[in-house]
Amino acid sequence: MAEALSGWLLDVYAGGSGITLSLLEEGGRRLLVDQPFPISFYISGSTAELRSACRWLKSQPGHLRLSRVERRDLFSGSLPVLQVEVQRPADQPRLFQRLASALPALTYYDADIPLSLRYAACTGIHPLARVSAQVEGRTLQSISSLTSPWDLDPPYPPVRTLRLEPDCDPAHEEPRGIFLSYNGFRYHQPFAPARALLINLRSILEREDPDLILTAWGDTWLLPRLLEMAKETGLPLPLNRDPAGRIIRKAQRTYYAYGQVIYRGAQVLLSGRWHVDICNTVMYHDYGMEGVLELARITSLPVQTVARVSPGTGISSMQILTALRWGVLVPYHKQQAEAQKSALDLLASDMGGMVYQPTTGLHADVAEVDFISMYPSIMEHFNISPETILPGIRDPLTGLPATRAERGLVPETLDPLLKKRIALKTALLTLPKWDPRRKRYRDWASAYKWLLVTCFGYLGYKNARFGRIEAHEAVTAYGREALLRAKEAAEDLGCEVLHLYVDGMWTKKAGWSTAADYQPLLDEILTRTGLPIALDGVFRWVAFLPSRLDARVPVPNRYFGVFQDGEIKVRGIELRRHDTPLFVSLVQQELLDLLSSATTAAALPGLFPAVQSLLRRRLADLRLGRVPPEKLIVRQTISRELDLYKTPSPAAVAARQLQALGKSLRPGQSVRFVYTLGETRLRAWDLPGKMDPRTVDTREYRKLLLRAAESILTPFHLDPPAQEGIPVLLPLMPSARLLAAR
């Protein structure tokens, strides 16, 4: 007899004769239920090629259903294709790979779509959706969603978490045990004896039955180590909730994207429960587990997957989901090549974003005006999508690229995302600071921001399924026009424009110093552009920095300042760089914190003696060995194989030290080292044994510290001399005297 239940969908994956759904019932019960779910992919080609594909497919084992159907291609309209329906989703990936190897000339569609996206498109049920279901035994009879991924406050599932982490970084030294945290308890369990550890961990997994195993170095070290121990001792370790499910192991890989070499570590994925390794995620440290769960809701990717992939994969999945709901074929490979252009056409069309070089130096009472998600808003507002853009045709009134009237796939995908992000930002303005929703909303807004940032890049990305460079160029053309109109609006109202950068404008006007003063400017920009605009804040003071190579040349994205509420904003300085030692970052932050205490720009000169004293103390700490080596670690990325370095960089030298001991690094991985005295001039941090603090090259770190201090002090006309490393207050230059007098 069927049983009615309500709860949450945690996961969906291939299993048995169809799919397996992991459900969390409202009362706390955890269930695994099965459901038949045949899936299809499609093949396009000549009649002879399709006949060859039919003969090959009929020769394969398993039950396949073949039929000729008409489906819609996003660019060419209705298309006759061969539909291949596979009864067991688990069989489809291997079948397709064999077919694509045997018949590579055919064009394939819907061939590698994640199962959770297919399920969401077919049923309207996304991961973490609240559902109502009918279950008989382990078979799912029916299921329906009670929530939308775009709800602002969806009912939250009471997820149980078990945290596992080794007692030290495995890359640095061999851990002796692990820390286990659950239900408010945290304790240490040694690795030896192995049987005791495995028996204890097995007991916790069976008793607590966690939904999420949250680890540190779990993908790359801990879970493989635990599974190896279980194999050696013969004691099974139930990491999976589903006893029939597989533990999926994915190998490490290195790839190139946007001119960078990127490394992704090995992965360990579980069945029936989630495993997330916080050391092998892409953006976890930016938006946390709250952001990961929200991304699973709106992208329909599994939680374990969305934690490990880039925001670009998230936005691509959302576009695929829209295509599936529209009945549009999803190509296996990108098909739209760039149209042939002359050099003059390229110069006119591919100009990128607008950048107006900043007026370097110190400025008071400056407003930062930002378009809200400018490029995504342009795509949505002006209906820019790969299939709607009309290459080579421009609007006769505006001179901007023309688009078709039909709603495009990309704007349709972005519309709810933009609306929910604006709703989150609006709610954050009104929620009291004690409201527990504030952190959740901030994490969600951050996750949305990264999706929206990457959606523009994916329009022009060479491997994007629905990318087209002409659409990418059209967006930048609209963006340049919008920013120019914003500049004209500011100047018509008597404002001085100090800087323009892609989607932001820095401006000031005598007598304007509050958000209310700048509201007429925001209203005028909205009227002239039609795009949402916001005041990021009004700076008490902001400093735009010049190039280090030539002080006469400004740098567009290198500045720091303090808003009227005391919040500090920095871009392009050492504090924002991943290769800056922690000690240097902390001192630079201390300098900024000290300067931010000035309530007006005119009060800054009174803080300079304190700045001198602070820097003198930190230099003394460094010289006297009071800075622990852990705070002096430099982290840099290996950009190529070590034997390809002609002149070894410090990162390559450190990597070779590790390689000599059998610790090999792949391109894209980062290596940690400390500058030291001696012939090699540095020591890889992850070499065995403890480092002697007396070998630290304090002169090298003094140089890095003074360089970071110079970034902060240059706009205030302070100069760190070469001998003592202590800044000296120079006579105020005319601009600074005028500023101090105001």
Buried (B, 14 or more C-beta within 10 A) or exposed (E): EEEEBBBBBBBBBBBBEBBBBBBBBEEEEBBBBBBEBBBBBBBBBEEEBBEBBBEEBEEEEEEBEBEEEEBEBBEEEEBEBBBBBBBBBBBBBEBBEEBBEEBEEBBBBBBBBBBBBBBBBEBBBBBBBBBEBBBEEEBBBEBEBBBBBBEEEBBEBEBBBBBBBBBEBBBEBEBEBBBBBBEEEEEEBEBEEBEEBBEEBBEBBEEEBBBBBBBBBBBBBBBBBBBEBBEEBEBEBBBBBBEEBBBEEEEBEBEEEEEEBBBBBBBBBBBBBBBBBBBBBBBBEBBBBBBBBBBBBBBBBBBBBBBBBBBBBBBBBBBBBBBBEBEBBBBBEBBBEBEEBEEEEEEEBBEEBBBBBBEBBBBBBBBBBBBBBBBBBBBBBBBBBBBBBEBEEEEEEEEBBBBEEEEBBBBBBBBBBBEBBBBBBEBBEEEEEEEEBBEBBBBBBBBBBBBBBBBBBBBBBEEBBBBBBBBBBBBBBBBBBBBBBBBBBBEEBEBBBBBBBBBBBBBBBEEBBEEEBBEEBBEBBBEBBEBBBEBBBBBBBBBBBBEEEEEEEBBBBBBBBBBBEEEBBBBBBBBBEEEBBBBBBBBBBBBBEBBBEBEBBBBBBEBBEEBBEBBBEBBEEBBEEEBEBEBBBBBBBBBEEBEEBEEEBBBBBBBBBBBEEEBEBBBBBBBBBBBBBEEBEBBBBBBEEEBEEEEBBBEBBBEBBBBBBBBBBBBBBBEBEEEEBBBEBEEBEEEBEEBBEE
